[in-house]
Amino acid sequence: MAIFDRIKKIFSKNAPEVAKVAGAIGADVAHETAEVVEEVKKVVAAAAKDAEKKVTAAAKTAEKKVTAATKKADAAVTKAVKTADKAATTATKTASKAVQTGAKVVASRTAAAAAKPAAAKKPAAAKAPAAKKPAAAKPAAAKPAAAAKPAAAKAPAAKKPAAPKADA
């Protein structure tokens, strides 16, 4: 155990020196650690600034792209609306023309229908000449009947003279 006693004496004798050296080493480590922490803070701050710049740049780029896309979409929508408006206007004009044409046809048919009774009244006077024509046709038909009657009358007359000739 003598060895342990001797170590204790040496340690006790050197303990204040060891404590001083350990304190100095601890202070140096603390100082170095503080310096490292400061360096890390600087690096982190620089990295944060760079990251912030990159994020800001990315946000601006994204904003520009979104703005450009919005403008393109707005232009496309505006163009589509104008095209649809033109198509609707054209369709409306076409439908209007069709309605007008239909109205003209209906009006002309109505006028023709209205003119027919008026024409029927007027041609009543006109029908008289038309009636005369069929009447003329009827006398022509009557003429053959009349012609047949004189022929029949002539036939008996022919018979009569023939008969007296036969008597004579």
Secondary structure as UniProt FT lines:
FT   HELIX           2..167
//
